């Protein structure tokens, strides 16, 4: 198993932009099947004190991690 550490330039409190950047990172450097791709905590929103604004009640980030894992036949962690 290979482990890929993914670091992106976070867009402050902008989940859609951050997930798009993570998609682009995986597109440009796809992991090998069976690999683990680890994103840093808060990769989807960046640090924020406004929990109401950044809360993921709809599960969008979990869905993105699941879909990325399925699309690349890899494991994802965020």
N, C-alpha and C positions, 0 to 999 in steps of 0.2 A: 504494500500500500504506500502510495505517495501522499504526502501532506502538503497542501498548497495554502500558504498564508496570504490572504487577499487584503490589501489596504487600498482604500479609495479616498479621494478628496471629498469630504462630507459637505453636502449642501444643508445648511442649518435648517432644521425642522421641516425638511421637504422630503417626505418618504418617496414620492413618485420619482423625483430626480435622483435620489440615492439608489433606488432599485434599478433605475435605467442605467446608472453608472456601473453598478455591479453586473448587470446584463452585458454591458459593453466589455467589461473586463473579462468575463467568461467567454465572450465571443472571440476576443482577440487572443486569448491564451486559454484554450479549452483544457480542462483537466483530463487526465487519463481515466478510463472507466475503472471504478473501484476506489478512486482516490477520495481523500477527505479535503474539502475546501472550507477553510475557516475564515470567517469574517469577524472583525472586532465587534465587541459589544456596542450597541447603539449605531451600527453601520447604517441602519435605515433612517435614523433621525438626527444623529449627533446628540451630544449632551444638551439637555434643556431643563430648565426649572419649571416649564409649563407642561406638566404631565397631562393636562386635559387636551392640549393641542397635539401632543405626540403619542398619546395612547393608541394602541392598535386593537381596538375593540372588535373590528371586523376581521382580524386575523390576516390582513394583507401580507405582512412580512412572513408569517409562517407559511402561507400559501406560496409566496415567491421562493422561499427556501426549499419547499417540497418540490415545486415545479422545476427549479434549477437542478435539484438532485436527480429527478426523473429524466430531464432532458439530456443530462451529461452522464447518466449512469454512475453517479458519484454520490458521496455523502456530503451534506452541507451543515455548517454550524454557524450560527450568528448570534 
